[in-house]
Amino acid sequence: MADVDELQIRRDRLLERLESLQTRVSHGDKTVQYDLTQAREALDLLDREINRSSGRRVARHLRVRSNKDL
């Protein structure tokens, strides 16, 4: 497993690539739209690994709403 410094370097490189990517490219009358969710999921995964390796925990909250009685 990589240490925190290596994970941070990977995160920085991925973030640079993600910022330079375009979601839509047009050439003439043709247009292509790219889905960047995989890159964002990889960035989230690296963030979680960095937090886990450095001992920080991420607090998550779940809020449930309902119109019916539970």
C-alpha positions in Angstrom: 0.0 0.0 0.0 1.2 3.5 -0.8 2.0 6.0 1.9 0.3 9.3 2.3 2.8 11.3 0.2 2.4 8.9 -2.7 -1.3 9.1 -2.5 -1.2 12.9 -2.4 0.9 12.9 -5.5 -1.5 10.6 -7.3 -4.4 12.9 -6.2 -2.7 16.0 -7.4 -2.0 14.5 -10.8 -5.6 13.2 -11.2 -7.0 16.6 -10.2 -4.8 18.3 -12.8 -6.1 15.9 -15.5 -9.7 16.3 -14.3 -9.4 20.1 -14.6 -8.0 19.9 -18.1 -10.7 17.5 -19.4 -13.6 18.7 -21.5 -17.0 17.3 -21.1 -18.1 18.2 -24.6 -16.2 18.3 -27.9 -17.6 19.4 -31.2 -16.1 19.1 -34.6 -18.2 20.3 -37.5 -21.7 19.0 -37.1 -20.7 16.2 -34.7 -20.6 16.5 -30.9 -19.3 14.0 -28.3 -20.2 14.3 -24.6 -17.9 12.5 -22.1 -18.9 11.2 -18.7 -16.3 12.2 -16.1 -17.9 10.3 -13.2 -15.2 7.6 -13.2 -12.5 10.3 -12.7 -14.5 11.9 -9.9 -15.0 8.5 -8.2 -11.3 7.8 -8.4 -10.6 11.2 -6.8 -13.1 10.4 -4.0 -11.4 7.0 -3.5 -8.0 8.7 -3.2 -9.4 11.2 -0.7 -10.7 8.4 1.4 -7.4 6.5 1.3 -5.5 9.6 2.3 -7.8 10.2 5.2 -7.7 6.6 6.3 -3.9 6.4 6.0 -3.4 9.7 7.9 -5.8 8.6 10.7 -8.5 11.1 10.0 -12.1 10.0 9.9 -14.9 11.4 7.8 -18.2 11.9 9.5 -21.2 11.0 7.5 -24.8 11.8 8.3 -27.8 10.2 7.0 -31.1 12.0 7.1 -34.3 10.2 6.5 -37.5 11.9 5.6 -40.9 10.3 5.1 -44.5 11.4 4.8 -45.6 8.2 6.4 -45.2 7.0 10.0 -42.3 4.6 10.4 
